[in-house]
Amino acid sequence: MSEDEFENCLKDAKHMSELAY
């Protein structure tokens, strides 16, 4: 996994957690 993909995963996870609240 490249660093860009890793960053995207973190962004997606943050976005999902924000939607969950």
N, CA, C and O atoms as CSV, one atom per row, in Angstrom:
chain,resi,resn,atom,element,x,y,z
A,1,MET,N,N,0.853,-1.198,0.000
A,1,MET,CA,C,0.000,0.000,0.000
A,1,MET,C,C,0.888,1.247,0.000
A,1,MET,O,O,1.830,1.349,0.785
A,2,SER,N,N,0.578,2.184,-0.881
A,2,SER,CA,C,1.373,3.405,-0.940
A,2,SER,C,C,0.930,4.386,0.146
A,2,SER,O,O,-0.116,4.211,0.771
A,3,GLU,N,N,1.736,5.407,0.355
A,3,GLU,CA,C,1.384,6.381,1.398
A,3,GLU,C,C,0.106,7.134,1.035
A,3,GLU,O,O,-0.701,7.450,1.910
A,4,ASP,N,N,-0.077,7.422,-0.252
A,4,ASP,CA,C,-1.298,8.120,-0.676
A,4,ASP,C,C,-2.528,7.292,-0.356
A,4,ASP,O,O,-3.528,7.815,0.136
A,5,GLU,N,N,-2.450,5.985,-0.637
A,5,GLU,CA,C,-3.584,5.102,-0.337
A,5,GLU,C,C,-3.847,5.078,1.164
A,5,GLU,O,O,-4.995,5.079,1.607
A,6,PHE,N,N,-2.761,5.056,1.943
A,6,PHE,CA,C,-2.893,5.052,3.397
A,6,PHE,C,C,-3.596,6.323,3.874
A,6,PHE,O,O,-4.487,6.270,4.722
A,7,GLU,N,N,-3.184,7.459,3.321
A,7,GLU,CA,C,-3.821,8.735,3.688
A,7,GLU,C,C,-5.302,8.719,3.330
A,7,GLU,O,O,-6.140,9.184,4.102
A,8,ASN,N,N,-5.619,8.179,2.150
A,8,ASN,CA,C,-7.022,8.106,1.728
A,8,ASN,C,C,-7.820,7.239,2.678
A,8,ASN,O,O,-8.965,7.558,3.000
A,9,CYS,N,N,-7.228,6.148,3.130
A,9,CYS,CA,C,-7.919,5.259,4.075
A,9,CYS,C,C,-8.211,6.014,5.369
A,9,CYS,O,O,-9.305,5.904,5.922
A,10,LEU,N,N,-7.237,6.778,5.847
A,10,LEU,CA,C,-7.443,7.538,7.076
A,10,LEU,C,C,-8.554,8.566,6.883
A,10,LEU,O,O,-9.405,8.747,7.753
A,11,LYS,N,N,-8.535,9.240,5.721
A,11,LYS,CA,C,-9.565,10.241,5.454
A,11,LYS,C,C,-10.946,9.598,5.399
A,11,LYS,O,O,-11.910,10.123,5.955
A,12,ASP,N,N,-11.030,8.450,4.720
A,12,ASP,CA,C,-12.313,7.747,4.625
A,12,ASP,C,C,-12.796,7.328,6.011
A,12,ASP,O,O,-13.975,7.477,6.333
A,13,ALA,N,N,-11.893,6.811,6.822
A,13,ALA,CA,C,-12.272,6.354,8.163
A,13,ALA,C,C,-12.760,7.539,9.002
A,13,ALA,O,O,-13.741,7.421,9.736
A,14,LYS,N,N,-12.074,8.676,8.890
A,14,LYS,CA,C,-12.479,9.857,9.636
A,14,LYS,C,C,-13.861,10.314,9.170
A,14,LYS,O,O,-14.712,10.667,9.986
A,15,HIS,N,N,-14.076,10.305,7.864
A,15,HIS,CA,C,-15.357,10.711,7.302
A,15,HIS,C,C,-16.470,9.787,7.787
A,15,HIS,O,O,-17.550,10.248,8.156
A,16,MET,N,N,-16.203,8.488,7.783
A,16,MET,CA,C,-17.215,7.526,8.213
A,16,MET,C,C,-17.550,7.731,9.689
A,16,MET,O,O,-18.717,7.676,10.077
A,17,SER,N,N,-16.525,7.969,10.510
A,17,SER,CA,C,-16.765,8.153,11.947
A,17,SER,C,C,-17.573,9.433,12.182
A,17,SER,O,O,-18.386,9.497,13.104
A,18,GLU,N,N,-17.346,10.446,11.350
A,18,GLU,CA,C,-18.110,11.685,11.492
A,18,GLU,C,C,-19.570,11.456,11.117
A,18,GLU,O,O,-20.471,12.013,11.745
A,19,LEU,N,N,-19.803,10.631,10.087
A,19,LEU,CA,C,-21.181,10.343,9.684
A,19,LEU,C,C,-21.900,9.527,10.750
A,19,LEU,O,O,-23.115,9.639,10.915
A,20,ALA,N,N,-21.138,8.703,11.473
A,20,ALA,CA,C,-21.741,7.810,12.468
A,20,ALA,C,C,-22.291,8.600,13.660
A,20,ALA,O,O,-23.208,8.139,14.339
A,21,TYR,N,N,-21.735,9.781,13.913
A,21,TYR,CA,C,-22.190,10.543,15.075
A,21,TYR,C,C,-23.383,11.428,14.745
A,21,TYR,O,O,-23.886,12.136,15.617
